[in-house]
């Protein structure tokens, strides 16, 4: 699989992906700093999330989010967490200028149209949405690689590159052995750099972790994101495991 010019898969080192998510806190300059920091700490690629609140409500419904966001409605949470559409083209241009491959999760027709317009190279389907047929078919129609998260014990059959995303915020160390059951990689929400590193020992070719700045922790996801120091430690440990 190619993410831009980056080969991901057999014959390559495990690729480490910095998930920017909402850790920019609504500040464009901070989003740029996150990309720069991801490059410095050894991330092979960065990932963002492209959605409108309406797209996510259509996919998942409204109501009360799980802890630690249960004081908000889903609409309030998604409105706070979104990355403005106007940021995507300049963020992709900046990532290209520092030679950092970048791609995005997608959640509906509006986000897909925007990402196609800027040449997004690969798509991610979140674990909550990977079984939604119309979304999968829409993304398949682009002909680009699709990475699909799943929390099942065994990787499902079907198109795309399946990565293991066990439930929990943060996720426990348990069940990493499930990666051996047909999974290509691992999606991590937590603060322990050893957990995604251990995933590589179980065969992961791709590791995706939420990423934040040490001096500017995330308002929404500080408890499930690796800072710069922890991400760098994870990368170094992965390379030691591979060696």
N, C-alpha and C positions, 0 to 999 in steps of 0.2 A: 504494500500500500504506500502511496505517496501523499504526504501532506506538503503541498508546494513542491519543493525539490528534495524534501527529506524522505528518505526511504525508511519505512517502519516495518519490521518483520524479521523473518529468518535471515541470518547473515549479517545483521546489524546489531549494535549494542541496544540494550533496552532504552527506549526513548522516554524521556521525562518531560511532562507537560505541566506548565504552570497555568492553572485555571484562575483567571482573573475574577470571574463571577461579578459580584457587586462590591468587591473590596476597594473599588475606587471611591466609594462614598459619594457619588454624584459630582466628583471633581475631575474634569478632563485632564488637567496637568498631573494629577495623582495617577490616573490611568496610564499616562505616558511613563511616569516614574516606575510604575509596576512592570511595564514591558522592559524598560532599561534594567531594572533589578533582576528580572527573570533571566535576561541574557547574562548578566554578571555571575549569577549563582549557578550557571550551568544547565539551565533548562534547554531542552532541544527544540521546544515549540511553546507557544502560548495559546490558550483557548479563551474565548469570550462567550457571552450568552446574549443572543439576539431575540427579543420578544417585545410584544406589547402586552400590557396587563389584560387586555381583552382576549388575546390569543391564549394566555395561560388559563384564564377563567373558562374559556370554551373547552380547553383540554381537561381541566382538573376540577372545575366548579369553584364556587365561592364558599365562604364560611370562615371558620376559625382555624388558623394554621396550627401546627404542632408546636410544642415547646422547642426552643425558647422564644418563639415569636407569637405566642397565643394571645398577647395583648392587642394584636392587630387583626383586621380582616385580611383575607387573601388579597383583595383589591389594594388595600393599603400597603401590604408587604410587597406585592409585585410592582406597584408604582414607585416605591422607595428603592427597590433593588434593580430596576431596569437600567440598561445602558442606552442613552439617547441614540436614536437612529443617526443623527447628524455626526456622531463621533466615529462611526465605523470606518468610513473611507480614510480620514486622516490617521486613525489608529493603525489601519492596515498599511498605509504608506510609511508610517514611522517604523513599524515592525520590519518592513522590507529594507528600510535604510540602515537598520542595525543587524540585518541578516538573521532575523528571528522568524521562522515560519509561524503563521497564525491561522486559526480556523475557528469555527463557531458551532455552538449548539443552535438548534432551530426549533421553532414551536408552532409555526403556522404559515399561511400564504404570504402575509405581509413581511415577516422576517425573512422568509426564503427569497422573495423577490428582491429585497434589499441586498442580501448576501450574494445572490447571483449577479447583481449589477456591479459589484466590486470585485468579482472574480474569486470568491471564497473557494478554497481548494478541497475541503472535506467537511463533512457534517457529523455532528454528534446528536444522538437521540438519547435523552435522559431515561433513567430506569423507570420513572413513573409513566413515561410516554412511549417506550420502545415497542409496546404491543398495539399501538393505535394504527390501524391499517391505512387509513387515508393519509396520515402524516408520513408513514413509511413510503407509501407509493409515490407521494408527491416528491419526496427527497430522492427516491430512486430514479425518478424521471430526469434528474439533472445529470445522471451518469457519473457522479463524483463518489469517492469513497464514503462509506457510512460506518461510523463507530457507534455501537449500541451497548448501553449499560444494562445489566440485568442482575437481579438479586437471587435468582434461582440456584439450587445446588449444582445443576448441570447446565451448561450453556445451551440455549435453545438452538434449534435448527432454523435456517432462514438466512436471507442475504445480510451482509454486513460483517463487521469485525466485532465480535462480542467481548466485552470486558466485564469483569466481576465487580459489582457495587453492592456489597452487603448492607443491610439496613442499619441505621443508627447514626446519631449526631452527638458525639463522635462515634465512629465505628470501632468495634472491639477488635482485638488481635485474633480472636477465634475465627475458624472457618477459612483461613487463607488457603488451606489444602484444596478447596473447591476450584481454585484456578486450574488445577490439573484436569478438571472435568470438561475440557474443551474450550476454555477461555483463552483469549489472546492477551489480555492485560488486566489491569486493576485500577479502579477509581476510588480514591481515598478522601474521606472527610474527617480530619482529625489533626492532632498536633504532635504525634509521635513519629519522627522520621524513620524509625526502625520498622514500622508496620509496612509502608510501601516498599522499603528495601527488602524485607522478608518475602514480599510477593514475588520478587525477582527470583529468589531462591526456589520458589515453587513453579517457576516457568513463565512469569509475565514478560512479555516483549514490549509492553507499553505501560507506563504508570502516570496517572493523572492526579494531581493534588491541588486543592485550593491554596492560593498563594496570597500573602499579604506582606506589607512592609513592616519591618520590626518597629520603626519609629512612628508608624501611622496604622495601628491595628484596625481591622474591619469593625464597623459598628454592628453589622448583622451577623458576621461569621468569624469573629475572632477566635471562638472556641473550636472551630473546625478547619482552620487554615494554618499552613506552615508559614512561618516567617522566613526572612532571607537566610538567617543562620541555620535554621533547621532544614530548609530546602537544600542548601549547599551540603550539609551533613548527609542528607539522604542520597544526593548524587554521588558523593564520595564513597559512601557505603555500598551503593549499587555497583560502582566500578570495582570495588574490592571483591564483592561477591562474584562478579563476572570473571575477574582475574583468577 
